Amino acid sequence: MQTMNNLEELQSQFQNYILKPDKATMIPWVGLGGRASPQFQLSVYANAYLSRLKEVLMNDYPALSVAINGDLFARLAEGFIHQHPSHFFSLRDYGSGFPVYIHGLAQSDPCYRDLAWLPELASFEWTLGQAFDAAESGLVTEGDMASIAAESWPLLRFAFCPCVYRIDLEWNTPAMWKALTVDPPLEVEAIRSGSNSAWLIWRQELVTRFRSLEQDEQLFLDALRNGETFSDACEILAERIGADSAPMRAAGLLKGWIQQGLITRIMFSD
């Protein structure tokens, strides 16, 4: 067995072998271990690395792994792992680029063009996980809202909880996700609507929830999340449903969001 004085070089070569196996570079520094050849010894680590990251992706994307056969999911996962070695301290973040990777394949690889819904399902699942893992935050109550003077309302701004996400979906992705995550999974057909629909994803206590949004709620929510004042957001709402209906609708939406645990802070402008 040869020796190597430079530990950093040894570690670098070992890492390179794990990420992109190169026996010619690494094998000279590995000795025989009983009956195990150097190649076998190193393959244990390389295979363990690959298997662990595949397991991470399967845990992050359970519906996706059920929606397609196991061999296809394994091929997707291995391709992603080879192109995107882990640079994260936490494995929780490793799968963040998986939806974009799948989208690229769906656009360029004929094998995936019949699975055009796959990237959206992956993105939906990742967002569910992000909502569940989001930081805790304090919640605004109806009592907090009732204590605000009427003259302060026009310039109010609202901060939403870190667990609140807004996504647009073109497929029946939520219905697919529900069918694929029950035990046993149900058969479900991917249906394309032809236009995007707005969806809200958030965590309420320890439960991740999602629901579709009517267009007026989507416009009002997006405006407030983008930092618009209550007055400006109401003007956007009025353009959609009329000036007479906007104040009551705005009040109802805010009340519903508070009950659902979406708002974490009220900000008063000068």
HELIX and SHEET records of a PDB file:
HELIX    1   1 LEU A    7  LEU A   19  1                                  13    
HELIX    2   2 LYS A   23  MET A   26  1                                   4    
HELIX    3   3 ILE A   27  TRP A   29  5                                   3    
HELIX    4   4 PRO A   38  ASP A   60  1                                  23    
HELIX    5   5 PRO A   62  ALA A   67  1                                   6    
HELIX    6   6 GLY A   70  GLN A   83  1                                  14    
HELIX    7   7 LEU A   91  GLY A   97  5                                   7    
HELIX    8   8 PHE A   98  SER A  108  1                                  11    
HELIX    9   9 PRO A  110  LEU A  115  5                                   6    
HELIX   10  10 LEU A  118  ASP A  133  1                                  16    
HELIX   11  11 GLU A  142  ALA A  146  1                                   5    
HELIX   12  12 ALA A  150  LEU A  155  5                                   6    
HELIX   13  13 THR A  173  LEU A  180  1                                   8    
HELIX   14  14 GLN A  215  ARG A  225  1                                  11    
HELIX   15  15 PHE A  230  ILE A  241  1                                  12    
HELIX   16  16 ALA A  246  GLN A  259  1                                  14    
SHEET    1   A 2 ARG A 157  PHE A 160  0                                        
SHEET    2   A 2 ILE A 263  MET A 267 -1                                        
SHEET    1   B 3 TYR A 165  TRP A 171  0                                        
SHEET    2   B 3 ARG A 192  GLN A 204 -1                                        
SHEET    3   B 3 VAL A 207  SER A 212 -1                                        
END                                                                             
